[in-house]
Amino acid sequence: MPSGLMKRATSSSVVRRTAPWATVVLIGALLLGVLPSVQAQSGSSASDAIPIGTDGKFAGTDSPSQSLWYKFNYIGGGQTVTVTLTFEPPDSNRLDFFLFTGDPSNPTQVGATSTLNGNVRTLTFSDPGGPRVVFIKVENDHSDRFVSFVGALTPTSTLATPTPTSAANPATPQVTPTAGPVAANAANAITLVGNNGEFSGTLAPGQAVWYRFYYGNPGADATVNISLAPTADNADLNVYTGTDVTNLGPTQQGGSQGRSGNTIQRHVNLANAQFVFFSLANNGSQVIAYGGSVSPFVAPPATPTPTAGATGTPVATATPVAAAAPAVAHDAQFYQQTGFRVDDQAVSFFQSRGQVDTFGFPVSRLFTFLGCPVQMFQRLIIQLCPGAGPAIINLLDPEIFPYTRVNGSVFPSPDDQLKAQTPAVGSPEYANILTFIQSVTPDQFNGQPVNFWQTFQARGGLEVLGAPISHPQPDPTNANFIYMRFQRVILHFRAGIGTEPLLLADYLKQIILGPGAPNLPPDLQQQASGSRFFGQYCRGGTRWICRPNDLPGTDLTFAFEQG
């Protein structure tokens, strides 16, 4: 069952495997007590590889002609570790993986190539030397499809223990992030707008994802068909035909889901054209990968169309009717992981400053925010004011994001004394701004190699991170975490892993979405509940803002509607 984006182009797998790896990242779930949008490792390169936990399991979704990187701490001593990768759709045999060791900035491929049996690839590795980090590059050599996968390292006794025993044998996280996409309820359902009705992703145990498609052939069968790995035993597919996203239960279609091997399906046949919702739930105890399609697929109308209930009778509503968001191209600027596309006005700035590795995935369309067009990414917000060049918003300004507690993590507050000491723009002292930043941005702190100055330079310097507005501070709830706050990011050091900027900009989006947002933790909601940004996204309202007078110069129309 294909799951593609565009017409397939012929390419050589051998050439792809020796070419430089591409930059595409994975959105993770909980990692060391930090929510998906705060995850530091992105998977875009060996240097940014996602750590595999001591459970030995990992999962993700690879974009067409792209790669994801993972790493694990091999215990050494000639122990044999087997890496197994199961992928969906099951005919995606041009998904492969390779092992590397050495310097993450220039890793060396090691070991043999994987063996393929059905939709399962396997490779074994052993080395008589001591403990070391081993990198896994998962490469999607399909140019026309996304491919999702679940992986496992066995036996887990070949992995490092949770407690560091030496610099060469650092700790590994207890669990490994699981990719999305995330759409936990019908109100946030992912709309299938193209791609021949194809979709893919991964689900953690107990997680569900919601989609919706346009049923455009009244009186004809439409089939939702999903294949799963490693098994469909605990997957549950349901279809709903209502219009009230807060109460779809009464419109759930009856009967049992069909199953053939590890493929499940449901059918729907209605009298009127309308949107149909479906949910896929993972009721098992292990991560699953899925790839599916809706057939026949009809692209949704570009203009609002009356929707119908299960009986085919139009359903009236007293709430504003939101126009359908314009379709976006599913090209190289589109990221299936979040369902958003880097806007043409922002793409040059995005590409010239590190792309996903710097900004994270796009999490919005282009929209007007406080007087200027902007586009939100997981880490940063690009601002495109008329008559000025692209710039990055000072996200951590007290007016926007003054918060210090996010999902149990405790960040340093802005330090007014440090800010007063910082050379002001336009002052004679500003010529020495980098010297000042280096003097207050250490590479060693509390005996730990935090490498804040090195990371500042490597991650875009003053233009991207802004100036420091706090000194380093350990997390009072976890001594292995040390943070340093800048104008636009917070650098996060984790003992035994390294330092990365946190993915904080997506939290501003969660604040704007308000109660019920999929990734808004209670502690952040409590702090932000009095903010003028809180709970402002009202589909179909004036400028799609719930309280327009609080946000002059802002227009949220379609801002967070996936494409």
C-alpha positions, 0 to 999 in steps of 0.5 A: 500500500503506497504512502507517497507524496509525489510521483516516484523518481528513479534514484540509486540506493547505493548513491543515497547511502553514501551521500551526506545525510539529510536534515529532518527531525523527529518529534518525540514524546516524553523524554526525561520528564520533558514534553515533546516540544521541549525535546532537545535531540532532533535526529537531524544528524549524528551530532543531534542523534536521539538517544535510545533508552535502556528499554532498547526501543525507538520509533519514528517517521522518515520523510521522503529521501530523508534520514533520522539518526539515533544513538545507543550506548553499547556496553562493549566486550564483544557482546552481540546486539541485534537491531531490528526495524519493522516498517509501514507501509509494508512494501517500503523496502527502500527504507534501510538503516546503517550503523556508525561509530566515532566522532559524531561530526564525521562518523564512520560506518561499521558492520555489515548491511541489514537483511530484509524479511518482509517488512522487517530489517535486521542487523547485528553488531559486536565489538571486542573493545570497550563501551562506546556510542553507536549511531543508527541512521534510518534512511528512507530512499523512497522519494514518493512516500513517508515511512514509519517504523518501530525498532528494537535493540536486543538483548538490552543487557548490551546497553549501558546502565541508567547510572553513568559509570565513566565518561565512556559509559554515560547514562541512557534515558529510561525511555525513548521518544515516540514520534507523532503526529499528535492529534489527540481528539476530534477537534484537532483531527488531521485533515487529509488534503492530498497525497492520495489520502495516504498517511503514516505515523507512530503511536505510543501505548495508550495513545490515539490519533484522529484524522478526517477526510472528505467523503465526496462520492455519495452512495459509494463505499469509502474504505479506511485501510491501515497496516500496522507494525509489529502487530495489529493485535491491539489496534482499534479503528473507528469511524464517525460521521457527525459534525459536533467534534465534542460529541461524535460518539453517537455517530460512531459506525457500527460493526467490527473492523475488518482484518487481514494479517496486520492490516485493519479496515473500515467502510463507510457509505453515506447519502451526502458529501461530508467530512468523516472522522476516524480514530486509530488507538493503540491499546497494547503495551508497545509502540506501533507504526502505521501506514494507511490510506482512504480510498477512493480519495476526494480532495476537500473543497476549497470553500466551505461546504455544508456538512451532514450527519450520519443520516445525510441530513444537514446539521445546523449550528449556532457557532461561527462557521470557519472557512476551510484553510487554503491547501498548501503544497506538499513539497520539500518545504512541507513537514509531515511530522507537524502538518505545516509547510515553511512559508515561501517568505520565510524559507530562505532565512530558514534554510540559510540558518540551519533549517530544522536543526536550528528552528525545529519543525514549523508549527504554524502557517504564516500569520500576523502577530503583534503587527508583523507577519510571523511563522512559528517553529518549535524552537523559534519564531521568524518575524517578517516585518515589511521594509525590514529583513527577517528576524527572530522574535525575543520569545523570552521577553517578559511580555511574551514568555516569562514563565519558569516552570514547564511540565515539572522542569524549573528554568532560571528567571530573567536576571535584571542585574545581568540584563543591566550589565549587557551592552546596549545596542547602539552604545559604544560598548556594544562593539564588545558584546561577544566578549561580554557574552563569552565572559558570562556564558561558561563551558564548565559549571558546577564541575559539569561540561555544560558547553554553553559558550560552544553551543552559543557559537554553534547554534547561531550566536547572537542572531539566533539565540540573542543575549543571555538573560540569566546565569546557569542554574541547575534544575532544583528537581533534577541535578543532572539538568542545568539551564541558561536563559537567553532572549530567544531560547533556553539552553539545556544541559543533560549530564552524559548527553550534552547541551541543546536549545529547548523547543520552547516556541511551540509552548506559546502556540499551546498557550494561544490554543488554551485549555484543551491544547494537546501539549499544554502542561498544567503548571504552564497553564496555571502561570499563563492563564492571565496572559493576554495570549491565553486561549485566544484561538477561536476558529471563525471568530473576528480575526480568529481571536477570542478577545480581539481587543487584547491582541491588536495588530494580530490576525490568527486566521488559519494560523494553526490549521494543518495543511 
